[in-house]
Amino acid sequence: MLGAVFVIGLIAMLGVVYVATARDLTARSDRILHATAQRLLQVPADQLPDRIRYELRRDRAGFNYLSLVAADGTLVVGNVRLLHPLPPGHPVDAESRSRGPFRLVALRTREGETLLVGRDISLLRDLRHTILETLTVSGLLTLLCVAAAAIGFSRAPLRRVRALQRASREIAAGDFSVRMPIAGRHDELDQFATTVNATVAEVGRVVAQVKGATDAIAHDLRTPLTRVRATLNALHHRPHDATEVAAGIRQATTDLDLVLERFAALLRISELEAGRRRAGFRSVDLGKLVAQVAELYEPLAEDRAITLSVATRSWSVEGDDKLLFEALSNLLDNAIKFGRPGGRVEIALIEDERGDAIEVRDDGPGIPPEERDAVLRRFHRGQGVQEIAGSGLGLSVVVAILHLHGLRLDLSDARPGLCVRISLPRRE
């Protein structure tokens, strides 16, 4: 499309140049004709025929067409005969079989006669032809040069576009590990590729989470549902034992409550990941929030003879206080639940060389480095804690809440125990 516009524009420009040049050359010739005719009109009428003969004998280059025609159309003197009347003062082109083309103007004398003055325009026509040829050739050469340059400059972008197409086809086929190539030129294609890569990475993450959640649901919910089915089947075969029926109903209700609890947690995570609670953000004092969470879990820590240490300070962020309270409660609950009986748990707001953060520390068995990423996934439970009640969704809820607030969760070794760090934006 752009190429067609360029070609049309070039042709129009060359046409305008030729027309303007030809018109200027013709106008110059006409001014010379009028000047010569006006000079002859200044000659007295009785001397005009002799002056015309004199001019013809001189035969000046270009001015070899002169005539004086009487009012009745009779040629008085000269070498030009009119086949039809000419409009006075308007030059026209004419042809002579023997001498070639010339430009002719007719003017009226004071006696009513017609003075004809002509000028050879063979050179003018040759010059027009030369200009036309020059413009045509230069236009063709320009088109060829532009076409060659366009082909040369477009090869690299076309290769990049084909590479982007290949990558997009692979992504469309379901391979979310593929990324759009980036040339490092920071042009429109690089910006497009960067945007698509970010989108593909997020889509890949979501798809992986969905797959992981689906696999985990199929694995973790199979056990309680199987128990419910077995319990109902046993009750079907022994319907008259009231004690066993009541116990079976309680067991089935417990298993179904576990299933419903896990589904509720999954829906909670989905709601958080969709960002539906962001509209309720307001200023939250994290110091007060940490103190409230510690106060809530202090009785639980006392039941396990765990010393709960709290360090707070005034610090406000934009967020949802209920969600942040839930996240901190979950972390503190885990620290007390998995910590060493008679041990120590700390929750504190700190500021160090890495920035501002909230840290929850315990002196329990901790989590091996190779499992720290896995425990953040849904339904995953670490080794050695299977006997402790839980759904494996608590940390997934925490991660979803922190992601909604733009925060980060890191697990590290507390030597002994585990250190959970929530990184907050550095204060300005």
C-alpha positions as CSV (number, residue, x, y, z in Angstrom):
1,M,0.0,0.0,0.0
2,L,2.8,2.4,0.9
3,G,4.7,1.5,-2.2
4,A,1.7,2.3,-4.4
5,V,1.3,5.6,-2.7
6,F,5.0,6.4,-3.2
7,V,4.8,5.5,-6.9
8,I,1.7,7.6,-7.5
9,G,3.3,10.5,-5.6
10,L,6.5,10.2,-7.7
11,I,4.5,10.1,-11.0
12,A,2.5,13.1,-9.9
13,M,5.6,15.1,-8.9
14,L,7.4,14.4,-12.2
15,G,4.2,15.3,-14.1
16,V,4.0,18.6,-12.2
17,V,7.6,19.4,-12.9
18,Y,7.3,18.7,-16.6
19,V,4.1,20.7,-17.0
20,A,5.5,23.6,-15.1
21,T,8.7,23.6,-17.1
22,A,7.0,23.3,-20.5
23,R,4.5,26.1,-19.5
24,D,7.4,28.4,-18.5
25,L,9.3,27.8,-21.7
26,T,6.2,28.5,-23.8
27,A,5.5,31.7,-21.8
28,R,9.0,32.9,-22.4
29,S,8.6,32.3,-26.1
30,D,5.3,34.1,-26.2
31,R,6.7,37.2,-24.4
32,I,9.4,37.4,-27.0
33,L,6.8,37.2,-29.8
34,H,4.7,39.9,-28.3
35,A,7.8,42.1,-27.8
36,T,8.8,41.7,-31.4
37,A,5.3,42.3,-32.7
38,Q,4.9,45.5,-30.6
39,R,8.2,46.8,-31.9
40,L,7.0,46.4,-35.5
41,L,3.6,48.0,-34.7
42,Q,5.6,51.1,-33.8
43,V,6.7,51.4,-37.5
44,P,4.7,53.9,-39.6
45,A,2.1,52.1,-41.8
46,D,3.7,53.2,-45.1
47,Q,7.1,51.9,-44.0
48,L,5.8,48.6,-42.4
49,P,6.0,46.5,-45.6
50,D,9.6,47.6,-46.3
51,R,10.5,46.9,-42.7
52,I,9.0,43.4,-43.0
53,R,11.0,42.7,-46.1
54,Y,14.2,44.0,-44.4
55,E,13.6,41.7,-41.4
56,L,13.0,38.7,-43.7
57,R,16.3,39.4,-45.6
58,R,18.1,39.6,-42.3
59,D,16.6,36.1,-41.5
60,R,17.4,36.3,-37.8
61,A,17.6,32.9,-36.1
62,G,14.1,32.0,-34.9
63,F,12.3,35.0,-36.4
64,N,11.8,33.9,-40.0
65,Y,8.0,34.1,-40.1
66,L,6.6,37.6,-40.8
67,S,3.6,38.7,-42.8
68,L,1.3,41.7,-43.3
69,V,-2.3,40.7,-44.3
70,A,-4.7,43.3,-45.6
71,A,-8.2,43.7,-44.1
72,D,-9.7,41.7,-47.0
73,G,-7.3,38.8,-46.4
74,T,-4.9,39.6,-49.2
75,L,-1.2,39.0,-48.4
76,V,0.6,42.3,-48.6
77,V,4.1,41.0,-47.8
78,G,5.6,38.1,-46.0
79,N,6.0,34.3,-46.0
80,V,3.0,33.2,-43.8
81,R,-0.5,32.6,-45.2
82,L,-3.5,32.1,-43.0
83,L,-5.9,29.3,-43.8
84,H,-8.3,30.6,-41.1
85,P,-8.4,33.7,-38.9
86,L,-6.5,33.8,-35.7
87,P,-7.7,35.4,-32.5
88,P,-5.6,38.6,-32.1
89,G,-3.0,38.5,-29.3
90,H,-3.2,34.8,-28.6
91,P,-0.1,32.8,-29.8
92,V,-0.8,29.4,-31.4
93,D,1.4,26.5,-32.7
94,A,1.6,26.0,-36.4
95,E,3.4,23.6,-38.7
96,S,5.4,24.3,-41.9
97,R,6.0,21.3,-44.2
98,S,9.4,22.7,-45.3
99,R,10.6,24.4,-42.0
100,G,8.9,22.6,-39.2
101,P,7.0,23.8,-36.2
102,F,6.7,27.5,-35.2
103,R,4.8,29.7,-32.8
104,L,2.6,32.4,-34.4
105,V,0.8,35.5,-33.0
106,A,-1.5,37.9,-34.9
107,L,-2.0,41.5,-34.0
108,R,-4.2,44.3,-35.6
109,T,-2.5,47.4,-36.9
110,R,-4.1,50.9,-36.7
111,E,-5.1,50.6,-40.3
112,G,-7.0,47.3,-39.8
113,E,-4.4,45.1,-41.3
114,T,-3.1,41.9,-39.6
115,L,0.5,41.6,-38.5
116,L,1.8,38.0,-38.2
117,V,4.9,37.3,-36.3
118,G,6.2,33.7,-36.0
119,R,9.1,32.1,-34.2
120,D,10.7,28.7,-34.8
121,I,10.0,26.4,-31.8
122,S,11.9,23.3,-33.0
123,L,14.5,23.8,-30.3
124,L,11.8,24.4,-27.7
125,R,10.1,21.1,-28.7
126,D,13.4,19.3,-28.5
127,L,14.1,20.8,-25.1
128,R,10.6,19.7,-23.9
129,H,11.3,16.2,-25.3
130,T,14.7,16.1,-23.5
131,I,13.1,17.3,-20.2
132,L,10.4,14.6,-20.6
133,E,13.0,11.9,-21.2
134,T,15.2,13.1,-18.4
135,L,12.3,13.1,-15.9
136,T,11.1,9.7,-17.1
137,V,14.5,8.1,-16.8
138,S,15.2,9.7,-13.5
139,G,11.8,8.6,-12.2
140,L,12.4,5.0,-13.3
141,L,15.9,5.0,-11.7
142,T,14.4,6.4,-8.5
143,L,11.8,3.7,-8.5
144,L,14.4,1.0,-9.0
145,C,16.6,2.4,-6.3
146,V,13.7,2.8,-3.8
147,A,12.5,-0.7,-4.7
148,A,16.0,-2.2,-4.2
149,A,16.4,-0.3,-0.9
150,A,12.9,-1.3,0.3
151,I,13.7,-5.0,-0.5
152,G,17.1,-4.7,1.3
153,F,15.7,-3.0,4.4
154,S,12.6,-5.2,4.6
155,R,14.4,-8.5,4.6
156,A,15.5,-8.3,8.3
157,P,12.0,-7.2,9.5
158,L,10.4,-9.9,7.4
159,R,12.7,-12.5,9.0
160,R,11.8,-11.2,12.4
161,V,8.1,-11.3,11.5
162,R,8.4,-14.9,10.3
163,A,10.2,-15.8,13.6
164,L,7.3,-14.2,15.5
165,Q,4.8,-16.2,13.5
166,R,6.6,-19.4,14.2
167,A,6.7,-18.6,17.9
168,S,3.0,-17.7,17.9
169,R,2.1,-21.0,16.2
170,E,4.0,-22.9,18.8
171,I,2.4,-21.0,21.6
172,A,-1.1,-21.5,20.0
173,A,-0.3,-25.3,19.9
174,G,0.0,-25.2,23.8
175,D,3.8,-24.8,24.3
176,F,3.9,-21.9,26.8
177,S,7.6,-22.3,27.3
178,V,8.2,-20.6,23.9
179,R,8.9,-16.9,23.9
180,M,8.8,-14.3,21.1
181,P,12.3,-13.4,19.9
182,I,13.6,-10.0,20.9
183,A,16.2,-8.3,18.7
184,G,17.2,-5.7,21.2
185,R,16.4,-2.8,18.9
186,H,13.7,-1.5,21.2
187,D,11.4,-0.9,18.1
188,E,7.7,-1.7,17.6
189,L,8.4,-5.4,17.0
190,D,10.5,-5.7,20.2
191,Q,7.8,-3.9,22.2
192,F,5.1,-6.2,20.8
193,A,7.3,-9.3,21.5
194,T,7.9,-8.1,25.1
195,T,4.2,-7.6,25.7
196,V,3.3,-11.0,24.2
197,N,6.0,-12.7,26.2
198,A,4.7,-11.3,29.5
199,T,1.2,-12.4,28.6
200,V,2.3,-15.9,27.6
201,A,4.3,-16.2,30.9
202,E,1.2,-15.2,32.9
203,V,-1.0,-17.5,30.9
204,G,1.5,-20.4,31.3
205,R,1.6,-19.8,35.1
206,V,-2.2,-19.8,35.3
207,V,-2.5,-23.0,33.2
208,A,0.2,-24.7,35.3
209,Q,-1.6,-23.7,38.4
210,V,-4.9,-25.0,37.0
211,K,-3.3,-28.3,36.0
212,G,-1.6,-28.6,39.4
213,A,-4.8,-27.8,41.2
214,T,-6.7,-30.3,39.1
215,D,-4.2,-33.0,39.8
216,A,-4.1,-32.2,43.4
217,I,-7.9,-32.2,43.7
218,A,-8.1,-35.6,42.0
219,H,-5.5,-36.9,44.4
220,D,-6.4,-35.3,47.7
221,L,-10.2,-35.5,47.4
222,R,-10.2,-39.1,46.3
223,T,-9.4,-40.3,49.9
224,P,-12.3,-38.6,51.8
225,L,-14.8,-39.3,49.0
226,T,-13.7,-43.0,49.0
227,R,-14.2,-43.1,52.7
228,V,-17.7,-41.6,52.4
229,R,-18.6,-44.2,49.8
230,A,-17.3,-47.0,51.9
231,T,-19.1,-45.7,55.0
232,L,-22.4,-45.4,53.1
233,N,-22.0,-48.9,51.6
234,A,-21.4,-50.4,55.1
235,L,-24.5,-48.6,56.5
236,H,-26.5,-50.0,53.6
237,H,-25.6,-53.6,54.6
238,R,-26.1,-53.0,58.3
239,P,-29.1,-50.6,58.5
240,H,-30.4,-51.9,61.9
241,D,-27.4,-51.1,64.0
242,A,-28.3,-47.6,65.3
243,T,-25.0,-47.1,67.0
244,E,-23.0,-48.0,63.9
245,V,-25.3,-45.9,61.7
246,A,-24.8,-42.8,63.9
247,A,-21.0,-43.3,63.9
248,G,-21.0,-43.8,60.1
249,I,-23.1,-40.7,59.6
250,R,-20.7,-38.7,61.8
251,Q,-17.7,-40.0,59.9
252,A,-19.3,-39.3,56.5
253,T,-20.2,-35.8,57.6
254,T,-16.7,-35.2,58.8
255,D,-15.3,-36.3,55.4
256,L,-17.7,-34.2,53.5
257,D,-17.0,-31.2,55.6
258,L,-13.3,-31.7,54.7
259,V,-14.2,-31.8,51.0
260,L,-16.3,-28.6,51.3
261,E,-13.6,-26.9,53.3
262,R,-11.1,-27.6,50.5
263,F,-13.4,-26.4,47.8
264,A,-14.1,-23.2,49.8
265,A,-10.4,-22.6,50.0
266,L,-10.0,-23.2,46.3
267,L,-12.8,-20.7,45.6
268,R,-11.1,-18.3,48.0
269,I,-7.8,-18.5,46.1
270,S,-9.5,-18.0,42.8
271,E,-11.3,-14.9,44.0
272,L,-8.0,-13.5,45.3
273,E,-6.1,-14.2,42.1
274,A,-8.9,-12.5,40.1
275,G,-8.2,-9.3,42.0
276,R,-11.8,-8.7,43.0
277,R,-10.9,-7.3,46.4
278,R,-8.6,-4.5,45.2
279,A,-11.4,-2.0,45.1
280,G,-11.6,-2.1,48.9
281,F,-8.0,-1.0,49.6
282,R,-7.3,1.7,52.1
283,S,-4.5,2.7,54.5
284,V,-3.7,-0.2,56.9
285,D,-1.4,0.1,60.0
286,L,0.6,-3.0,59.9
287,G,1.9,-2.5,63.4
288,K,-1.6,-2.7,64.9
289,L,-2.4,-5.6,62.6
290,V,0.6,-7.6,63.8
291,A,-0.3,-6.9,67.4
292,Q,-3.9,-8.0,66.9
293,V,-2.8,-11.3,65.3
294,A,-0.3,-12.0,68.1
295,E,-3.0,-11.3,70.7
296,L,-5.4,-13.7,69.0
297,Y,-2.8,-16.6,68.8
298,E,-1.2,-16.1,72.3
299,P,-3.6,-18.6,74.0
300,L,-2.7,-21.2,71.3
301,A,1.0,-20.6,71.9
302,E,0.5,-21.0,75.7
303,D,-1.2,-24.3,75.2
304,R,1.9,-25.6,73.5
305,A,4.2,-23.9,76.0
306,I,5.6,-21.7,73.1
307,T,6.9,-18.3,73.9
308,L,5.4,-15.8,71.4
309,S,7.6,-12.7,70.8
310,V,6.1,-9.6,69.1
311,A,7.9,-6.5,67.7
312,T,5.8,-3.8,66.1
313,R,6.1,-0.2,65.0
314,S,3.8,2.2,63.3
315,W,3.8,1.5,59.6
316,S,1.0,2.1,57.1
317,V,0.4,0.5,53.6
318,E,-2.5,0.5,51.1
319,G,-4.4,-2.8,51.3
320,D,-7.3,-4.8,52.6
321,D,-6.9,-5.2,56.4
322,K,-9.1,-8.3,56.6
323,L,-7.0,-10.1,53.9
324,L,-3.7,-9.1,55.4
325,F,-5.0,-10.2,58.8
326,E,-5.9,-13.6,57.3
327,A,-2.5,-14.0,55.7
328,L,-0.6,-13.1,58.9
329,S,-2.9,-15.4,61.0
330,N,-2.2,-18.3,58.6
331,L,1.6,-17.8,58.9
332,L,1.5,-17.5,62.7
333,D,-0.8,-20.5,63.0
334,N,1.7,-22.6,61.0
335,A,4.6,-21.4,63.0
336,I,2.9,-22.4,66.3
337,K,1.4,-25.6,64.8
338,F,4.7,-26.9,63.3
339,G,7.0,-25.3,65.8
340,R,8.8,-27.2,68.6
341,P,6.7,-27.6,71.8
342,G,8.2,-25.4,74.5
343,G,10.0,-23.5,71.8
344,R,9.9,-19.9,70.6
345,V,8.0,-18.0,67.8
346,E,8.7,-14.5,66.7
347,I,6.7,-12.1,64.6
348,A,8.2,-8.7,63.9
349,L,8.2,-5.7,61.5
350,I,11.8,-5.1,60.5
351,E,13.8,-2.8,58.3
352,D,17.2,-4.0,57.0
353,E,19.5,-3.6,54.0
354,R,16.9,-5.4,51.8
355,G,14.1,-3.1,52.7
356,D,11.0,-3.3,54.9
357,A,9.5,-6.6,55.8
358,I,7.4,-8.7,58.2
359,E,9.2,-11.8,59.5
360,V,7.7,-14.9,61.2
361,R,10.3,-17.2,62.8
362,D,10.0,-20.5,64.7
363,D,12.6,-22.9,66.0
364,G,10.9,-26.1,64.7
365,P,12.1,-28.6,62.2
366,G,11.8,-26.1,59.3
367,I,11.4,-27.0,55.6
368,P,14.2,-28.4,53.5
369,P,15.4,-26.0,50.7
370,E,14.2,-28.4,48.0
371,E,10.7,-28.4,49.3
372,R,10.2,-24.6,49.9
373,D,8.8,-23.9,46.4
374,A,6.6,-27.0,46.5
375,V,4.9,-26.1,49.8
376,L,3.6,-22.9,48.2
377,R,1.6,-24.9,45.7
378,R,-1.9,-26.0,46.4
379,F,-2.5,-29.2,48.4
380,H,1.2,-29.9,48.9
381,R,2.2,-30.9,52.4
382,G,5.7,-31.3,53.6
383,Q,7.3,-34.6,54.7
384,G,6.7,-35.5,58.3
385,V,3.6,-33.4,58.8
386,Q,1.0,-35.8,57.4
387,E,-0.3,-36.6,60.9
388,I,-1.0,-32.9,61.6
389,A,-4.5,-31.7,60.4
390,G,-4.5,-29.4,57.4
391,S,-5.6,-29.1,53.8
392,G,-2.4,-28.0,52.2
393,L,-4.0,-24.8,51.0
394,G,-3.0,-22.3,53.7
395,L,0.2,-21.1,52.1
396,S,-1.5,-20.9,48.7
397,V,-4.1,-18.5,50.2
398,V,-1.3,-16.5,51.7
399,V,0.6,-16.3,48.4
400,A,-2.7,-15.2,46.6
401,I,-3.3,-12.5,49.2
402,L,0.2,-11.1,49.0
403,H,0.2,-11.2,45.2
404,L,-3.0,-9.1,45.3
405,H,-1.1,-6.6,47.4
406,G,2.0,-6.7,45.2
407,L,4.0,-8.3,48.0
408,R,6.4,-11.2,48.0
409,L,6.8,-14.3,50.2
410,D,10.2,-15.9,50.9
411,L,11.1,-18.9,52.9
412,S,14.6,-19.3,54.5
413,D,16.4,-21.2,57.2
414,A,16.1,-19.7,60.7
415,R,18.9,-22.0,62.1
416,P,17.0,-23.7,63.6
417,G,13.5,-23.5,62.2
418,L,11.9,-21.6,59.4
419,C,11.9,-17.9,58.6
420,V,8.9,-16.6,56.6
421,R,9.5,-13.1,55.1
422,I,6.9,-10.8,53.6
423,S,8.8,-8.2,51.6
424,L,7.2,-4.8,51.4
425,P,8.0,-1.9,49.1
426,R,10.8,0.3,50.3
427,R,9.5,3.5,51.9
428,E,10.2,6.8,50.0
